[in-house]
């Protein structure tokens, strides 16, 4: 069973150096280094790994590729904005952000893009009252 297998998320990137700067410096992920196959790895909490894979033509996903669960979404947004991360705002029927945050049932979420166009998300669990 895969229940206990370590997991790696692989994201395609056009410019590996630019992407490494973003994930390491702006997001503050811990660099594990360049691998023999060309991927650059970052260690994440709980043993998860984020791998950036050079792909010159890139890809364009229309969905969230990675979501980071945080304890305080507003504080994380402020911290990331201070590092130059730009969050997306939406005003659609049934889907609106206020201060970059959208409440979706049992969680709050905020979205931003990496320099390669991958859609990333912060999410915070909402405590039932």
N, C-alpha and C positions, 0 to 999 in steps of 0.2 A: 504494500500500500504506500501511497505517496504522502500520507498524513505527516510524516516526520522528515520528509525529504526537503533539504534546503532549496529555496526558490530564487531564480535569477530572472529579472525583467530585462529584456533586451530592447533598446531603442536605436533605431537607425539615425545616423547623423551625417550631414554633408561635410561639415568642418569639425573634425575631432578636437582640435585645439580650442576652438571657440566653445564647443559644448563642454569640454573638461573645465574650462574657466567658469562657465555658468554653474555647473553642478557642484564644483569644488568651492569656488569663491563666493558666488551669490547665494547658493542654497546651503552651503556649509557641509556638504556630504564628505565623508572620509575617503580619500583616494586610496585604492588598493593597488593601482598601477596598471601599466600596459601589459597585455598578455601576448603570447607568441602568435596567436591567431589574429591580432590586430585590434581586439576589443580592449577598451579601457574600463576597469571595474571600480565601483564605489561600494563600500560597505555601508549598509543601512541597519537600523535597529532590528533586533530579533533575528539576526543572521541572514536577512534578505540581502541580495546583491543587485545593484543596477549596473548593467553593462551597456556601454555606448559602442555601437558597431558602425564603423565607417561605411557609408553607402553613398557614393558620389552623386547619384541621381536623387537621393532622398526618397521620402515617402510622404504621403499626406493622409493621415488618419483623421476622420471626422468625429472621433470619440476621445474620451479621456484615456490616455495611455498609462498614467501613473497617478495614484492618489495617496497623499500622505495624511495619516490620521494624526491630529494634533489635539492638545488639551484646551487651548485657547486660540481660536481662529483669528480673533481680532488682533491679539498680540503678535501672532505669526505674520499676519498681513503687514502690520506696521514694521516689523523687523525686516521682512523681505523687501518691502518698498524702500526701506532705507538703504538696501543693497542694490537698488536699481531694478527690481522685478516689477513688471507692470501687470496688474490684474485686469481681467475682462469684466465688463458690466453688461447685463442683459435686461431687456424690458420687453418680454414676450407674454402672450396670454398664458397665465398659470405659471410663469417662470420669470421672476424679477429679482435682481440683486439690489440690495441697499447697503452702501458702504462696501461693495464688492461681494457681499454675502447673500446667498439664497438659502432659505430654509426649505428643506425637502423632507417632510415627514419627521423622521427621527434623527436627522442630521442637518448641520449647516455646512455649506460648501462654497468655495471660491476657486476660480479658475485663472490660470495664466499659461503662457506659452514659453517653451524654451526657445533659444535662438534658431533652432532647426525646424520649428513649427509643430513640435509635439505638444499636445495639450496635457497639462498637468493640473492637479487639483489638491487643495487642502480640504479636509473634512473633519468636523468635530461632532461627536455624538451628543445629541440633545438629551438631557436627563428628563425622564417623565416626571411630571409633578402631579 
